[in-house]
Amino acid sequence: KRKTILLAEDSLSTAMLEKNILESAGFSVVIARDGREALDRAAQEKFDLVITDILMPRMDGFELTERLKKDKIYNDVPLIIVTTRESDADRRRGMEAGADSYILKSEFTSEGLLETIERLVG
């Protein structure tokens, strides 16, 4: 069975880029436009991995991460933050919220993303 990824990203161009990378690698991808929509989707379907941006309307990636990690269904599901927020404080906050990996958009590569996913979900 193909692994399914929930991608929370409000930038359409970024979402489509990441979706294309992931689908080319054999994953099924569901896009949510913000944290609130991602939380709603996660309640309807169990995903194998969650990728989220931080800066989004209605609910940011920090809150989404915290809420998913408190949910018994999602507390063991790997979560990757992909963001422009480069400060150590933001990285620390993301990891404390429960993220398994924190990738900066300025350092983003498709190979790096896929290697991280492979490490987290096998």
N, C-alpha and C positions, 0 to 999 in steps of 0.2 A: 504494500500500500504506500502511495506517495505521501510524504510528510507534508503537512499543511502549515503554512506560516501566516500569522496575523501581522500585517504591516501597518502601523499607525504613523501616518505622515501627511501633513497638510499641504505640502508643496507637491503639486501634480507632477511636475517634471522630475523631481527626486523620487517620488513614489513609482513612476513608470520606469525610471532607470533601474531602481532596486528590484522591481517586479520582473523586469526582463532578465536581469542577472539570475534571479532565483528560479524563474521558470526554465531558463536555459539549462540550469543545473538539475532540473527534474522535480522541483518543488511545486506545490500548488499554493497560490498566494491570494489572500483576501486583503483588500485595502480598506482601512478606516481613515477618515479624514481628520479625526482628532481623538483625544483620549476617551471622551464620552462614548463616541461611536464604537471605539475599540472595545470598551468595557461591555457594551451591549452585545457586540458580536461574540465576545468571549463567553457570555452567558448562554448563547444559543448553540455554540459549537466548541468542541475541545480542540485546541491547536497544539501542535508539537513544539512550536517556537513562537516567540513574540519579538518583533523588532519595532522600536518606537523612537520617534524624534522627541525632543524635550519641549521646544517652543511650539505649542499648538493652541488653537482656541478652545474654549469650553473646559477642557481638562488637559493639563500639561503631562509630559512623559514621566515626571517624578511621581505625580499623584497616581497615574495609571500603573506604574511599576509597584508602588506601595500597595495599591488596592488588589492587584493581581496576586502579589506574593502573600497577602493575608488570606486569600481564598484557598481552601484546602485542595481544590481541583487544580489550581495553578501554582501552588507554592514550589513544586518541583519542576515546573516547565521553564526551560532556559529563556532568558530575556536579554536582548541586546539593545543598548541605547546607541543610536547613530545621530550625532548632533554637531552643531557649530559651537556649542558652549565648551570652551577650552580651559576654563580655570580649574585649578586643583579643587577648589570648593565645590564646583559643579560636579566634577568627577567623583569626589568623595560622597556627595549627596546622592548621586545616582547609584553608587555601589551600596551605600547604606540603605537605600530604598529597596534593594534586592536585585539589581542588575547583575548579570553574570559576565558581561563585557561592556566596555564603553569605548566606542569608536568615534573619532573625530572626523567630520566631513572633509576637513582639510587634508586628512591622511587616508581617506577612503579609497580602497581599490576593490574590484570585484574579487580578486584572488584572496585578499585579506578577509573580506566578509565571508567567503565560502570556507576558508580555513577555520575561521572562528566557529561557524555553524557546524562544521564537521567535528570539531573538538567538543562541542556542546551536545550535539544530538547523534553523532556517529553516522 
